[in-house]
Amino acid sequence: MVNQKVTKEIHAGCELTTFVKHFCLIDMMQFKPWAITAIIAIVGVQWACVSHEAGAGYSGDTTRKDTMTYKIQKTEEEWKQLLGDESYRVLRLKGTERPFTSEFETHWEAGTYVCKGCGQELFTSDTKFDAGCGWPSFYQAMDKTKVKEILDNSHGMQRVEVVCSACGGHLGHVFNDGYGQPTGLRYCINGVSLGFRKKP
């Protein structure tokens, strides 16, 4: 079951979605077929939000340990000093930023998105798309060696976590809901886990 606090915060962040949903509900009472279709689409988007949020949680999931070894190693204190509170919570404690709060969610400049923890290149702007779920979304990684995908069975769900292959920083999750993209995948990534290098 999705935590009620998380659900409320998700809906608070989806202001535009909520407005459209209420508009459609009013129209549905007049039996307009397009309104029913719109509601189904909106529910799909909001379920994507819930799936991403419910797994890691806003505060982080320190019970889910990564046993892999990464070439970039730092102490927890060093990570805290390097990243700051919010990025540390997401990258190192597997937390999740609130939807529609990332500077990169509606960022469309040409360039490369890198790991905020170590600077490794992860995604290019060419593969970024607007999924409407509140987090930066990409349909593929820059190179399959740049990220690692780890089966995540936490919180009664089966998903695939995405981490930086160099430092193990938590990036987000990858879903196969496609959104009509070339690979059929959606890498749903926390903006606070990313940095950006503008294309020269």
DRENDO-1510 file (C-alpha; in Angstrom, 1 decimal, always signed):
<recs>
REC; n; res; u; v; w
REC; 1; MET; +0.0; +0.0; +0.0 .
REC; 2; VAL; +1.3; +3.4; -0.9 .
REC; 3; ASN; +2.1; +5.6; +2.1 .
REC; 4; GLN; -0.6; +8.3; +2.5 .
REC; 5; LYS; +1.9; +11.1; +3.2 .
REC; 6; VAL; +3.7; +10.2; +0.0 .
REC; 7; THR; +0.5; +10.1; -2.0 .
REC; 8; LYS; -0.6; +13.5; -0.7 .
REC; 9; GLU; +2.8; +15.1; -1.6 .
REC; 10; ILE; +2.7; +13.5; -5.0 .
REC; 11; HIS; -0.7; +15.1; -5.7 .
REC; 12; ALA; +0.4; +18.4; -4.3 .
REC; 13; GLY; +3.2; +18.4; -6.8 .
REC; 14; CYS; +1.0; +17.4; -9.7 .
REC; 15; GLU; -0.9; +20.7; -9.8 .
REC; 16; LEU; -1.5; +20.8; -13.5 .
REC; 17; THR; -2.5; +17.1; -13.6 .
REC; 18; THR; -5.0; +17.7; -10.8 .
REC; 19; PHE; -6.6; +20.7; -12.6 .
REC; 20; VAL; -7.0; +18.7; -15.8 .
REC; 21; LYS; -8.4; +15.7; -13.9 .
REC; 22; HIS; -11.1; +17.8; -12.2 .
REC; 23; PHE; -12.0; +19.4; -15.5 .
REC; 24; CYS; -12.4; +16.0; -17.1 .
REC; 25; LEU; -14.6; +14.8; -14.2 .
REC; 26; ILE; -17.0; +17.7; -14.8 .
REC; 27; ASP; -17.2; +16.9; -18.5 .
REC; 28; MET; -17.6; +13.2; -17.9 .
REC; 29; MET; -20.9; +13.9; -16.1 .
REC; 30; GLN; -22.0; +15.2; -19.5 .
REC; 31; PHE; -21.0; +11.8; -21.0 .
REC; 32; LYS; -18.3; +13.1; -23.3 .
REC; 33; PRO; -16.2; +10.1; -24.5 .
REC; 34; TRP; -13.0; +12.1; -24.8 .
REC; 35; ALA; -13.1; +13.0; -21.1 .
REC; 36; ILE; -13.1; +9.3; -20.1 .
REC; 37; THR; -10.1; +8.7; -22.3 .
REC; 38; ALA; -8.3; +11.7; -20.7 .
REC; 39; ILE; -9.0; +10.4; -17.2 .
REC; 40; ILE; -7.5; +7.0; -18.1 .
REC; 41; ALA; -4.4; +8.6; -19.4 .
REC; 42; ILE; -4.0; +10.8; -16.3 .
REC; 43; VAL; -4.5; +7.9; -13.9 .
REC; 44; GLY; -1.6; +6.1; -15.8 .
REC; 45; VAL; +0.7; +9.1; -15.3 .
REC; 46; GLN; -0.1; +9.4; -11.6 .
REC; 47; TRP; +0.4; +5.7; -11.1 .
REC; 48; ALA; +3.8; +6.1; -12.6 .
REC; 49; CYS; +4.5; +8.9; -10.0 .
REC; 50; VAL; +3.3; +6.6; -7.2 .
REC; 51; SER; +5.4; +3.7; -8.4 .
REC; 52; HIS; +8.5; +5.8; -8.4 .
REC; 53; GLU; +7.9; +7.5; -5.1 .
REC; 54; ALA; +6.6; +4.5; -3.1 .
REC; 55; GLY; +9.7; +2.4; -3.6 .
REC; 56; ALA; +12.5; +4.5; -2.2 .
REC; 57; GLY; +10.4; +7.0; -0.2 .
REC; 58; TYR; +11.3; +10.7; +0.3 .
REC; 59; SER; +13.6; +10.1; +3.3 .
REC; 60; GLY; +15.6; +7.2; +1.7 .
REC; 61; ASP; +15.9; +3.5; +2.2 .
REC; 62; THR; +18.9; +2.6; +4.2 .
REC; 63; THR; +17.8; -1.0; +4.6 .
REC; 64; ARG; +18.4; -1.7; +0.9 .
REC; 65; LYS; +22.1; -2.3; +0.6 .
REC; 66; ASP; +24.1; -2.5; -2.6 .
REC; 67; THR; +26.8; -5.2; -2.4 .
REC; 68; MET; +28.6; -4.3; -5.6 .
REC; 69; THR; +32.1; -2.7; -5.5 .
REC; 70; TYR; +32.6; +0.5; -7.4 .
REC; 71; LYS; +35.9; +2.2; -8.5 .
REC; 72; ILE; +35.1; +5.5; -6.8 .
REC; 73; GLN; +35.0; +5.0; -3.0 .
REC; 74; LYS; +34.5; +7.6; -0.3 .
REC; 75; THR; +33.5; +7.6; +3.3 .
REC; 76; GLU; +30.0; +8.7; +4.2 .
REC; 77; GLU; +31.3; +11.9; +5.7 .
REC; 78; GLU; +33.2; +12.7; +2.5 .
REC; 79; TRP; +30.0; +12.1; +0.4 .
REC; 80; LYS; +28.0; +14.4; +2.7 .
REC; 81; GLN; +30.5; +17.2; +2.4 .
REC; 82; LEU; +30.7; +16.7; -1.4 .
REC; 83; LEU; +27.0; +16.4; -2.2 .
REC; 84; GLY; +25.0; +18.4; +0.4 .
REC; 85; ASP; +22.0; +17.2; +2.3 .
REC; 86; GLU; +19.5; +16.6; -0.5 .
REC; 87; SER; +21.8; +15.0; -3.1 .
REC; 88; TYR; +23.3; +12.8; -0.4 .
REC; 89; ARG; +19.9; +11.6; +0.7 .
REC; 90; VAL; +19.0; +10.6; -2.8 .
REC; 91; LEU; +22.3; +9.4; -4.2 .
REC; 92; ARG; +23.7; +7.6; -1.1 .
REC; 93; LEU; +20.6; +6.7; +0.9 .
REC; 94; LYS; +18.4; +5.8; -2.1 .
REC; 95; GLY; +15.8; +8.6; -1.5 .
REC; 96; THR; +13.6; +10.3; -4.0 .
REC; 97; GLU; +13.2; +14.0; -4.7 .
REC; 98; ARG; +9.6; +15.4; -4.9 .
REC; 99; PRO; +8.1; +15.4; -8.3 .
REC; 100; PHE; +8.1; +18.6; -10.4 .
REC; 101; THR; +10.9; +20.1; -8.3 .
REC; 102; SER; +14.0; +19.4; -10.4 .
REC; 103; GLU; +15.6; +22.1; -12.5 .
REC; 104; PHE; +16.1; +19.4; -15.1 .
REC; 105; GLU; +12.5; +18.2; -15.4 .
REC; 106; THR; +11.8; +20.8; -18.0 .
REC; 107; HIS; +15.3; +21.4; -19.1 .
REC; 108; TRP; +15.9; +21.1; -22.9 .
REC; 109; GLU; +19.3; +22.5; -23.6 .
REC; 110; ALA; +21.6; +20.3; -25.7 .
REC; 111; GLY; +24.3; +18.6; -23.7 .
REC; 112; THR; +25.2; +15.7; -21.4 .
REC; 113; TYR; +23.8; +14.7; -18.0 .
REC; 114; VAL; +26.4; +13.4; -15.6 .
REC; 115; CYS; +26.4; +11.8; -12.2 .
REC; 116; LYS; +26.5; +14.5; -9.5 .
REC; 117; GLY; +28.5; +12.3; -7.3 .
REC; 118; CYS; +31.4; +11.5; -9.6 .
REC; 119; GLY; +30.9; +13.3; -12.9 .
REC; 120; GLN; +30.5; +10.2; -15.0 .
REC; 121; GLU; +28.5; +10.8; -18.2 .
REC; 122; LEU; +25.1; +9.1; -18.1 .
REC; 123; PHE; +22.5; +10.4; -20.5 .
REC; 124; THR; +22.4; +12.8; -23.5 .
REC; 125; SER; +19.8; +15.5; -24.1 .
REC; 126; ASP; +19.0; +13.7; -27.4 .
REC; 127; THR; +17.3; +10.8; -25.5 .
REC; 128; LYS; +15.4; +13.0; -22.9 .
REC; 129; PHE; +11.7; +13.3; -23.3 .
REC; 130; ASP; +8.7; +14.7; -21.4 .
REC; 131; ALA; +7.0; +11.8; -19.6 .
REC; 132; GLY; +4.8; +14.1; -17.5 .
REC; 133; CYS; +5.6; +12.2; -14.4 .
REC; 134; GLY; +7.6; +15.0; -12.6 .
REC; 135; TRP; +11.1; +13.6; -13.0 .
REC; 136; PRO; +13.7; +13.9; -15.8 .
REC; 137; SER; +13.1; +11.0; -18.2 .
REC; 138; PHE; +15.3; +9.4; -20.8 .
REC; 139; TYR; +14.7; +6.4; -23.2 .
REC; 140; GLN; +18.3; +5.1; -22.9 .
REC; 141; ALA; +21.6; +5.6; -21.2 .
REC; 142; MET; +24.5; +7.2; -23.0 .
REC; 143; ASP; +26.3; +3.8; -22.9 .
REC; 144; LYS; +25.2; +0.6; -21.2 .
REC; 145; THR; +28.4; +0.6; -19.3 .
REC; 146; LYS; +27.7; +3.9; -17.7 .
REC; 147; VAL; +24.8; +2.7; -15.5 .
REC; 148; LYS; +24.1; -0.5; -13.6 .
REC; 149; GLU; +20.6; -2.0; -13.3 .
REC; 150; ILE; +19.8; -3.8; -10.1 .
REC; 151; LEU; +16.6; -5.8; -9.3 .
REC; 152; ASP; +14.7; -4.0; -6.6 .
REC; 153; ASN; +12.1; -6.0; -4.7 .
REC; 154; SER; +11.6; -3.5; -1.8 .
REC; 155; HIS; +8.2; -2.4; -0.6 .
REC; 156; GLY; +6.3; -5.3; -2.1 .
REC; 157; MET; +7.1; -4.3; -5.7 .
REC; 158; GLN; +9.5; -5.6; -8.3 .
REC; 159; ARG; +11.3; -2.9; -10.2 .
REC; 160; VAL; +14.7; -2.2; -11.6 .
REC; 161; GLU; +16.9; +0.4; -9.8 .
REC; 162; VAL; +19.4; +2.4; -11.9 .
REC; 163; VAL; +22.8; +3.4; -10.3 .
REC; 164; CYS; +25.9; +5.1; -11.6 .
REC; 165; SER; +28.4; +2.3; -12.5 .
REC; 166; ALA; +31.4; +4.4; -11.3 .
REC; 167; CYS; +30.3; +5.4; -7.8 .
REC; 168; GLY; +27.1; +3.4; -7.2 .
REC; 169; GLY; +25.0; +6.5; -6.7 .
REC; 170; HIS; +21.3; +6.0; -6.8 .
REC; 171; LEU; +19.8; +7.6; -9.9 .
REC; 172; GLY; +16.2; +6.3; -10.1 .
REC; 173; HIS; +14.4; +3.4; -11.7 .
REC; 174; VAL; +13.9; +2.2; -15.3 .
REC; 175; PHE; +10.4; +1.2; -16.5 .
REC; 176; ASN; +9.2; -0.6; -19.6 .
REC; 177; ASP; +6.1; +1.6; -20.1 .
REC; 178; GLY; +7.7; +3.0; -23.2 .
REC; 179; TYR; +5.7; +6.2; -23.7 .
REC; 180; GLY; +6.1; +5.6; -27.4 .
REC; 181; GLN; +9.9; +6.1; -27.3 .
REC; 182; PRO; +12.3; +4.2; -29.6 .
REC; 183; THR; +13.5; +1.7; -26.9 .
REC; 184; GLY; +10.2; +1.3; -25.1 .
REC; 185; LEU; +12.0; +2.2; -21.8 .
REC; 186; ARG; +11.7; +5.2; -19.4 .
REC; 187; TYR; +14.7; +5.9; -17.2 .
REC; 188; CYS; +13.0; +7.9; -14.4 .
REC; 189; ILE; +15.8; +9.8; -12.9 .
REC; 190; ASN; +16.1; +12.1; -9.8 .
REC; 191; GLY; +17.3; +15.5; -10.9 .
REC; 192; VAL; +19.4; +16.0; -7.8 .
REC; 193; SER; +21.4; +13.0; -8.8 .
REC; 194; LEU; +22.5; +14.8; -12.0 .
REC; 195; GLY; +24.7; +17.5; -13.2 .
REC; 196; PHE; +24.7; +19.0; -16.7 .
REC; 197; ARG; +27.4; +19.8; -19.3 .
REC; 198; LYS; +26.2; +22.1; -22.0 .
REC; 199; LYS; +27.1; +21.1; -25.6 .
REC; 200; PRO; +29.9; +23.4; -26.9 .
</recs>
